[in-house]
Amino acid sequence: MAALADRIPVSILTGFLGAGKSTLLNRLLKDPAMRDAAVIINEFGEVGIDHLLVEASGDSIVQLSDGCLCCTVRGELVDTLAELVDALQTGRIKALSRVVIETTGLADPAPVMQSVLGHPVLSQSFQLEGLVTVVDAVNGNATLDSYSEAVRQVAVADRLVLTKASLSDPTAITALKGRITALNPRAPIVDAEAADAGEAVILNNGLYDPATKLPDVARWLQEEAHADAHHHDDHHGQEHDHDHDHDGHHHHDHAHSHHHHDDVTRHGASIRSFSILHDEPVDPAALHMFIDLLRSAHGEKMLRMKAIVGLKDDPERPVVIHGVQSIFHPPHRLAAWPDPSDRRSRLVMITDGLDEAYVRDLFDAFTGKVAIDRPDRQALENNPLSVPGLSF
Ligand SMILES: Nc1nc2c(ncn2[C@@H]2O[C@H](COP(=O)(O)OP(=O)(O)OP(=O)(O)O)[C@@H](O)[C@H]2O)c(=O)[nH]1
């Protein structure tokens, strides 16, 4: 089993039909960081990327897949990734620095992410680096009105790339940015036409800090984006103020789980993005049951979850958990907290039709916080929907 740091990062590039995924990928292919990378693309209806791949590649890029990743190619994507591992192990390819998967425009990214996260063997070779969603400045607004797939692509992204800004007008761009920020307040927005957009958009885009290979928790949380909705352009959250989230909440008990949420309107009104912060180490069995209950009873409503949690059995070595709907990556222990000065557990959730208060109450119930108007842990443990699966 490869250690986390040795697993090959996988980025997923999504965005609605014609939004500019291939254009972005073609730009990216010229970047030296893409040496020894594999690109898996949906050939269906694509024009013009083949010769660019050949032109850019020599032997460094392997094109293995065609067809629609979302539906017909679901099995094949797994096969394709397995083939890459096999090619590595048998020496047919020397190195594989990363994998970029371009999905078809109509795809719900969840099954694609699940292929990486949830496969028992592949998840040992690959780690999900993040999800990048391309949003078209000209058509994005209309697309979000009409297609729930497009809304979900925006909601679950780690990074958003705005294309065709030069073809739109500033007022429309401001409105669109406001809308996608409301759907996904944590994802930085990058201008695809900016000179340095190429590498920044795909590489180092989400879950892990490329330098340390540790979870980039500050970036997950993007708490500054909540405080100032206008200050979201490619904000990396590096100067994260640890107490920021707690302003106004500190009069509560320290073991209290703090939170905030974002209301969105129109299409995607039921999508919520919120974080749970918890100061005390958590009982591993309680965490296990909390996640099992959520994913078994509400998997389809949990669009995404990223978590770093300190456990009572070994509080210095937190676990990292990623989930997409009911599929979770096998949790891994870190050697240490990414930021030793901040050992709070954080769970970032993106839900659709699942109430924040419900999730918070459930977490509090399992982690021992007492309340009268809430099912207690004993009752929840007796829930027949709670199935074994995860272990820490
Ligand atoms: N001006 C401008 N045009 C762009 C930009 N991005 C993409 N385009 C154009 O938009 C059209 C569609 O871009 P593609 O990259 O093919 O879009 P796609 O998302 O791969 O499309 P599908 O694979 O059909 O879903 C092309 O004509 C591009 O040249 C951009 O940032 N600025």
The ligand as a Tripos MOL2 file, in Angstrom:
@<TRIPOS>MOLECULE
LIG
   32    34     1     0     0
SMALL
NO_CHARGES

@<TRIPOS>ATOM
      1 N1        -12.6820   33.9730  -25.5480 N.pl3     1 LIG1
      2 C1        -12.6320   32.8000  -24.9180 C.ar      1 LIG1
      3 N2        -13.0800   31.6890  -25.5490 N.ar      1 LIG1
      4 C2        -13.0140   30.5150  -24.9060 C.ar      1 LIG1
      5 C3        -12.4990   30.4170  -23.5630 C.ar      1 LIG1
      6 N3        -12.5820   29.1300  -23.1860 N.ar      1 LIG1
      7 C4        -13.1230   28.4530  -24.2140 C.ar      1 LIG1
      8 N4        -13.4020   29.2630  -25.2590 N.ar      1 LIG1
      9 C5        -14.0260   28.8990  -26.5330 C.3       1 LIG1
     10 O1        -15.2590   28.2520  -26.2430 O.3       1 LIG1
     11 C6        -15.4960   27.1560  -27.1380 C.3       1 LIG1
     12 C7        -15.7270   25.8730  -26.3500 C.3       1 LIG1
     13 O2        -14.5420   25.5440  -25.6350 O.3       1 LIG1
     14 P1        -14.1140   24.0480  -25.3210 P.3       1 LIG1
     15 O3        -12.8240   24.1050  -24.6240 O.co2     1 LIG1
     16 O4        -14.2230   23.1820  -26.5070 O.co2     1 LIG1
     17 O5        -15.2560   23.6420  -24.3100 O.3       1 LIG1
     18 P2        -15.5000   22.2520  -23.5840 P.3       1 LIG1
     19 O6        -15.9980   22.5500  -22.2310 O.co2     1 LIG1
     20 O7        -14.3200   21.3730  -23.7000 O.co2     1 LIG1
     21 O8        -16.6850   21.6850  -24.4770 O.3       1 LIG1
     22 P3        -17.3550   20.2110  -24.4830 P.3       1 LIG1
     23 O9        -16.2360   19.2610  -24.5190 O.co2     1 LIG1
     24 O10       -18.1800   20.2600  -25.7160 O.co2     1 LIG1
     25 O11       -18.1860   20.1150  -23.2500 O.co2     1 LIG1
     26 C8        -14.2810   27.1140  -28.0310 C.3       1 LIG1
     27 O12       -14.5940   27.7700  -29.2210 O.3       1 LIG1
     28 C9        -13.2180   27.8890  -27.2840 C.3       1 LIG1
     29 O13       -12.3010   28.4960  -28.1450 O.3       1 LIG1
     30 C10       -12.0360   31.6270  -22.9360 C.ar      1 LIG1
     31 O14       -11.5990   31.6460  -21.7670 O.2       1 LIG1
     32 N5        -12.1360   32.7800  -23.6410 N.ar      1 LIG1
@<TRIPOS>BOND
     1     1     2 1
     2     2     3 ar
     3     2    32 ar
     4     3     4 ar
     5     4     5 ar
     6     4     8 ar
     7     5     6 ar
     8     5    30 ar
     9     6     7 ar
    10     7     8 ar
    11     8     9 1
    12     9    10 1
    13     9    28 1
    14    10    11 1
    15    11    12 1
    16    11    26 1
    17    12    13 1
    18    13    14 1
    19    14    15 2
    20    14    16 1
    21    14    17 1
    22    17    18 1
    23    18    19 2
    24    18    20 1
    25    18    21 1
    26    21    22 1
    27    22    23 2
    28    22    24 1
    29    22    25 1
    30    26    27 1
    31    26    28 1
    32    28    29 1
    33    30    31 2
    34    30    32 ar
@<TRIPOS>SUBSTRUCTURE
     1 LIG1         1 GROUP 0 **** ****
